[in-house]
Amino acid sequence: MHAPITIRDVARLAEVHPGTVSRALNPQTRSLVNSDTAARVLAAADELGYRPNSMARGLKTSRSFTVGVLVPDLTNPLFPPIVRGIDDRLTLDGYTPLLVNTDSDPERERASIETMLARQVDGFIAATARLDVEPLDEAIARGLPVVLVNRTFEDGSISACTVDDQRGSQLAVQHILGLGHTRIGYVAGPQNVSTGHRRYLGFVAAMEAAGIEIAPGDVSFAAAFRELAGAQACAELLRCDPGLTAIVTANDRLAIGCYDTLAQLGLRCPQDISVIGFNDMLFIDRLRPPLSSVRVPQREIGYAAADLLLDQLTDGSAGPREVLLEPSLVVRGSTAAPSLRDAAAGPGA
């Protein structure tokens, strides 16, 4: 068996000091090395097949170069692109993500955090936060950096990267209003999660700005961001107000649940009722009809969240910071002007 390639081997081939190799191979210190020299070191490392010894690196820096990543549901198509963005950014600085699926279960989340703390992760990126911080208390108490992704805390006490959820809901409502709808229902997400709460606030603000009163039965709060919960919430909306001509939802999976309910009731989308989602998940353009949705830059959110975490690891004095990325509207076949039948139905139909 061949002996492993070392920094000294790379230094000999590149004809530089081993310390220069160390600085050139570290993205955080590469700027300290002349660009031509750094390029020569990288080429030598590639030629020799050099791989950094993460254990030795960790002993020098008191770090494990691992980051705990907590997501609530890996089967949700929203999260794989976010995780990809996290991995892409962490890899650039030599960190490895340790991924855990929590199933939105507080006890499972707490146990996962304890396990990762025992493995001495250097920080956490969490997409599982409710409007409380308790499961992450231990990590914060130890001084570990914590960044929320696609979630925030209302008090801004923890760094976070997400889309501007309120603005996204406003875009959805403004699109529906622009088509001529005035009888609009809303399938809200769980209110103990920042995405559900902020998107609901955005819906309310957009309706108030348009001067449209929200009747008590025109908002239905889903128990989870899942299809069955969306179907149940949609059915409740239509029981309270059968004359609705459009339904805005807090995410795409809830919108898919609305499709199921409309089909069961013999209603057509968008001819009878328009539906719009939120997130613009992969493959929703393959639905029939293709779903209009608010697009979330998913990979970019993950990348920026990892960037925030690495900033905190580099500068321990950096305070909490929230990064809001801009949503955009994607119009497809699930939204259209209200039909003449709906317009003739009148209030209380």
C-alpha positions as CSV (number, residue, x, y, z in Angstrom):
1,M,0.0,0.0,0.0
2,H,1.2,3.5,-0.8
3,A,1.7,6.0,2.0
4,P,-0.9,8.9,2.0
5,I,0.1,12.1,0.2
6,T,1.0,14.8,2.6
7,I,1.3,18.6,2.5
8,R,5.0,18.2,2.3
9,D,4.7,16.1,-0.9
10,V,2.6,18.9,-2.5
11,A,5.1,21.5,-1.3
12,R,8.0,19.6,-2.9
13,L,6.2,19.3,-6.3
14,A,5.0,23.0,-6.2
15,E,8.4,24.1,-4.9
16,V,7.0,26.1,-2.0
17,H,7.1,26.0,1.8
18,P,4.5,23.6,3.4
19,G,3.0,26.6,5.2
20,T,2.3,28.1,1.8
21,V,0.5,24.9,0.7
22,S,-1.6,25.0,3.9
23,R,-2.7,28.6,3.2
24,A,-3.3,28.0,-0.5
25,L,-5.5,24.9,0.1
26,N,-7.7,26.7,2.6
27,P,-10.3,28.9,0.9
28,Q,-10.3,31.2,3.9
29,T,-6.6,32.0,3.7
30,R,-6.0,31.5,-0.1
31,S,-6.0,35.3,-0.6
32,L,-2.9,35.6,1.5
33,V,-1.0,33.7,-1.2
34,N,0.2,35.0,-4.6
35,S,-2.4,34.0,-7.2
36,D,0.1,32.3,-9.4
37,T,1.6,30.4,-6.4
38,A,-1.8,29.3,-5.2
39,A,-2.7,28.0,-8.7
40,R,0.6,26.0,-8.8
41,V,-0.2,24.5,-5.4
42,L,-3.7,23.6,-6.4
43,A,-2.4,22.0,-9.6
44,A,0.2,20.0,-7.6
45,A,-2.4,18.8,-5.1
46,D,-4.7,17.7,-7.9
47,E,-1.9,15.9,-9.7
48,L,-0.9,14.0,-6.6
49,G,-4.4,13.3,-5.5
50,Y,-3.9,15.1,-2.2
51,R,-6.8,14.9,0.2
52,P,-6.8,17.0,3.5
53,N,-6.7,15.0,6.7
54,S,-9.8,16.3,8.4
55,M,-8.9,14.7,11.7
56,A,-5.5,16.4,11.9
57,R,-7.1,19.7,10.8
58,G,-9.7,19.3,13.6
59,L,-7.0,18.7,16.2
60,K,-5.2,21.9,15.2
61,T,-8.4,24.1,15.2
62,S,-10.5,22.3,17.9
63,R,-13.2,21.8,15.2
64,S,-14.8,18.7,13.7
65,F,-15.6,20.5,10.4
66,T,-19.1,19.0,10.5
67,V,-22.4,20.9,10.6
68,G,-25.7,19.5,11.8
69,V,-28.5,20.1,9.3
70,L,-32.1,19.5,10.5
71,V,-35.0,19.3,8.1
72,P,-38.6,18.5,8.9
73,D,-39.5,16.2,5.9
74,L,-37.0,15.0,3.3
75,T,-39.9,13.7,1.2
76,N,-41.0,17.3,0.7
77,P,-39.6,18.4,-2.7
78,L,-38.9,21.9,-1.2
79,F,-36.0,20.7,0.9
80,P,-33.6,18.7,-1.4
81,P,-32.6,21.9,-3.3
82,I,-32.1,23.7,0.0
83,V,-29.9,20.9,1.3
84,R,-27.9,21.0,-2.0
85,G,-27.2,24.7,-1.6
86,I,-26.1,24.1,2.0
87,D,-23.8,21.3,0.9
88,D,-22.4,23.3,-2.0
89,R,-21.4,26.2,0.2
90,L,-20.0,24.1,3.1
91,T,-17.9,22.0,0.8
92,L,-16.1,25.1,-0.4
93,D,-14.7,25.6,3.1
94,G,-14.0,21.9,3.8
95,Y,-17.1,21.3,6.0
96,T,-19.4,18.2,5.8
97,P,-23.1,18.4,6.6
98,L,-24.7,15.8,8.8
99,L,-28.3,15.5,7.7
100,V,-31.2,14.5,9.9
101,N,-34.9,14.2,9.1
102,T,-37.1,15.1,12.1
103,D,-40.6,14.5,10.8
104,S,-41.6,17.8,12.5
105,D,-41.5,15.8,15.8
106,P,-40.1,18.0,18.7
107,E,-38.8,14.9,20.6
108,R,-37.1,13.5,17.6
109,E,-35.6,16.9,16.9
110,R,-34.3,17.2,20.4
111,A,-32.8,13.7,20.3
112,S,-31.1,14.5,17.0
113,I,-29.6,17.7,18.3
114,E,-28.3,15.9,21.4
115,T,-26.7,13.2,19.2
116,M,-25.0,15.8,17.0
117,L,-23.8,17.7,20.0
118,A,-22.2,14.4,21.2
119,R,-20.5,14.2,17.8
120,Q,-19.1,17.7,18.4
121,V,-20.6,19.4,15.3
122,D,-19.4,23.0,14.8
123,G,-22.8,24.5,14.3
124,F,-26.4,23.9,13.2
125,I,-28.5,24.8,10.2
126,A,-32.1,24.1,11.0
127,A,-35.3,24.2,8.9
128,T,-37.4,22.8,11.6
129,A,-37.9,25.8,13.9
130,R,-41.3,26.5,15.4
131,L,-42.0,29.9,17.0
132,D,-40.0,28.7,20.0
133,V,-36.3,28.1,20.4
134,E,-36.3,25.4,23.2
135,P,-34.9,22.4,21.2
136,L,-31.8,24.5,20.2
137,D,-31.2,26.0,23.6
138,E,-28.4,23.6,24.5
139,A,-26.5,24.4,21.3
140,I,-26.9,28.1,21.8
141,A,-25.9,27.8,25.5
142,R,-22.6,26.1,24.3
143,G,-21.9,29.1,22.1
144,L,-22.4,27.1,18.8
145,P,-23.5,29.1,15.8
146,V,-27.1,28.3,14.8
147,V,-28.7,29.5,11.5
148,L,-32.3,28.9,10.5
149,V,-33.1,28.2,6.9
150,N,-36.6,28.8,5.4
151,R,-37.7,29.6,9.0
152,T,-37.2,32.5,11.3
153,F,-37.8,33.6,14.9
154,E,-40.0,36.7,15.3
155,D,-37.5,38.3,17.8
156,G,-34.6,38.0,15.4
157,S,-32.5,36.3,18.1
158,I,-31.0,33.7,15.7
159,S,-29.5,34.2,12.3
160,A,-31.9,33.1,9.5
161,C,-32.1,33.0,5.7
162,T,-35.5,32.7,4.1
163,V,-37.7,34.2,1.4
164,D,-39.8,37.2,2.1
165,D,-42.9,35.2,3.0
166,Q,-45.2,38.2,3.5
167,R,-44.2,39.7,0.1
168,G,-44.8,36.3,-1.5
169,S,-48.3,36.1,-0.2
170,Q,-49.0,39.6,-1.4
171,L,-47.8,38.7,-4.9
172,A,-50.2,35.8,-5.0
173,V,-53.2,37.8,-3.8
174,Q,-52.4,40.7,-6.2
175,H,-52.3,38.2,-9.1
176,I,-55.7,36.8,-8.1
177,L,-57.2,40.3,-7.6
178,G,-55.8,41.4,-11.0
179,L,-57.7,38.6,-12.6
180,G,-60.9,40.0,-11.2
181,H,-61.6,37.8,-8.2
182,T,-63.1,39.3,-5.1
183,R,-64.3,36.2,-3.3
184,I,-61.1,34.7,-2.2
185,G,-60.4,32.0,0.4
186,Y,-57.1,31.2,2.0
187,V,-55.6,27.8,3.1
188,A,-53.1,28.9,5.8
189,G,-50.3,26.8,7.0
190,P,-49.6,25.9,10.7
191,Q,-49.3,29.1,12.7
192,N,-46.6,27.8,15.0
193,V,-44.1,27.9,12.1
194,S,-42.8,31.2,10.8
195,T,-43.6,30.4,7.2
196,G,-47.2,29.7,8.0
197,H,-47.5,32.7,10.2
198,R,-45.8,35.3,7.9
199,R,-47.6,34.0,4.8
200,Y,-50.9,34.4,6.6
201,L,-50.0,38.0,7.6
202,G,-49.1,38.7,4.0
203,F,-52.5,37.5,2.8
204,V,-54.3,39.6,5.4
205,A,-52.3,42.7,4.5
206,A,-52.9,42.3,0.7
207,M,-56.7,41.8,1.2
208,E,-56.9,44.8,3.5
209,A,-54.9,46.9,1.1
210,A,-57.4,46.0,-1.6
211,G,-60.3,47.0,0.6
212,I,-61.7,43.4,0.7
213,E,-63.1,42.3,4.0
214,I,-62.1,38.7,5.1
215,A,-65.1,36.8,6.3
216,P,-64.6,34.5,9.3
217,G,-65.0,31.4,7.1
218,D,-62.7,32.6,4.3
219,V,-59.5,31.4,6.1
220,S,-58.9,27.8,7.0
221,F,-55.8,26.8,9.0
222,A,-54.3,23.5,7.9
223,A,-52.8,21.3,10.6
224,A,-49.7,20.6,8.5
225,F,-48.1,21.6,5.2
226,R,-49.3,18.4,3.5
227,E,-51.8,17.4,0.9
228,L,-54.4,15.7,3.2
229,A,-54.4,18.8,5.4
230,G,-54.8,21.0,2.4
231,A,-57.8,18.9,1.1
232,Q,-59.5,19.1,4.5
233,A,-58.9,22.9,4.8
234,C,-60.2,23.4,1.2
235,A,-63.4,21.4,2.0
236,E,-63.9,23.5,5.1
237,L,-63.6,26.7,3.1
238,L,-66.2,25.6,0.6
239,R,-68.6,24.5,3.3
240,C,-68.4,28.0,4.7
241,D,-68.5,29.8,1.4
242,P,-69.5,27.8,-1.7
243,G,-69.3,31.0,-3.8
244,L,-65.5,31.3,-3.5
245,T,-63.9,31.8,-6.9
246,A,-60.3,31.6,-5.9
247,I,-58.1,29.9,-3.2
248,V,-54.7,31.1,-2.2
249,T,-52.6,28.6,-0.3
250,A,-49.6,28.8,1.9
251,N,-47.6,26.1,0.0
252,D,-47.8,23.9,-3.0
253,R,-48.6,20.7,-1.1
254,L,-51.7,22.4,0.4
255,A,-52.6,23.5,-3.2
256,I,-52.4,19.9,-4.4
257,G,-54.8,19.0,-1.6
258,C,-57.2,21.6,-2.9
259,Y,-57.0,20.0,-6.3
260,D,-58.2,16.7,-4.7
261,T,-61.1,18.3,-2.9
262,L,-62.2,20.2,-6.1
263,A,-62.2,17.0,-8.0
264,Q,-64.3,15.2,-5.4
265,L,-66.8,18.0,-5.5
266,G,-67.0,18.0,-9.3
267,L,-65.4,21.5,-9.5
268,R,-63.0,22.5,-12.2
269,C,-59.8,24.4,-11.8
270,P,-59.5,27.2,-13.0
271,Q,-63.0,27.3,-14.7
272,D,-64.8,27.1,-11.4
273,I,-62.1,28.0,-8.8
274,S,-58.6,29.3,-9.3
275,V,-55.8,27.9,-7.1
276,I,-52.4,29.3,-6.4
277,G,-49.6,27.8,-4.4
278,F,-46.3,28.9,-2.8
279,N,-42.7,27.5,-3.2
280,D,-42.8,26.5,-6.9
281,M,-41.7,23.0,-6.1
282,L,-40.2,20.7,-8.7
283,F,-42.7,19.1,-11.0
284,I,-45.8,21.2,-10.1
285,D,-45.7,22.4,-13.7
286,R,-46.7,18.8,-14.6
287,L,-50.0,18.9,-12.6
288,R,-53.2,19.2,-14.5
289,P,-53.7,22.1,-14.7
290,P,-50.1,23.3,-14.1
291,L,-50.0,25.1,-10.7
292,S,-49.5,28.9,-10.5
293,S,-47.1,29.5,-7.6
294,V,-44.9,31.9,-5.8
295,R,-41.3,30.9,-6.6
296,V,-38.8,30.5,-3.7
297,P,-35.1,30.4,-4.7
298,Q,-34.6,27.2,-2.9
299,R,-30.9,26.4,-3.6
300,E,-29.9,30.0,-3.0
301,I,-31.6,30.0,0.4
302,G,-29.5,27.0,1.5
303,Y,-26.3,28.5,0.1
304,A,-26.9,31.8,1.9
305,A,-27.8,30.0,5.1
306,A,-24.5,28.1,5.0
307,D,-22.7,31.4,4.2
308,L,-24.2,32.9,7.4
309,L,-23.0,30.0,9.5
310,L,-19.5,30.1,8.1
311,D,-19.4,33.9,8.8
312,Q,-20.2,33.1,12.5
313,L,-17.6,30.4,12.6
314,T,-15.0,32.9,11.3
315,D,-16.1,35.8,13.4
316,G,-17.5,34.6,16.7
317,S,-18.5,38.1,17.7
318,A,-20.9,38.5,14.7
319,G,-24.4,39.1,15.8
320,P,-27.6,37.5,14.5
321,R,-28.6,38.5,11.0
322,E,-31.6,37.8,8.8
323,V,-31.2,37.4,5.0
324,L,-34.5,37.8,3.1
325,L,-34.4,36.7,-0.5
326,E,-37.0,38.0,-3.0
327,P,-39.9,35.7,-4.2
328,S,-41.3,35.9,-7.7
329,L,-44.6,34.9,-9.3
330,V,-44.9,32.1,-11.8
331,V,-48.3,32.1,-13.6
332,R,-49.5,28.8,-15.0
333,G,-52.9,27.3,-15.9
334,S,-54.5,27.0,-12.4
335,T,-55.5,30.7,-12.2
336,A,-57.8,32.5,-14.6
337,A,-60.6,35.2,-14.5
338,P,-63.7,34.2,-12.6
339,S,-66.3,32.6,-14.9
340,L,-69.7,34.1,-15.8
341,R,-71.4,31.4,-13.7
342,D,-69.4,32.5,-10.6
343,A,-70.0,36.1,-11.2
344,A,-73.7,35.5,-11.5
345,A,-73.9,33.4,-8.4
346,G,-73.7,36.5,-6.2
347,P,-73.1,36.7,-2.4
348,G,-74.0,33.8,-0.4
349,A,-74.3,31.4,-3.3
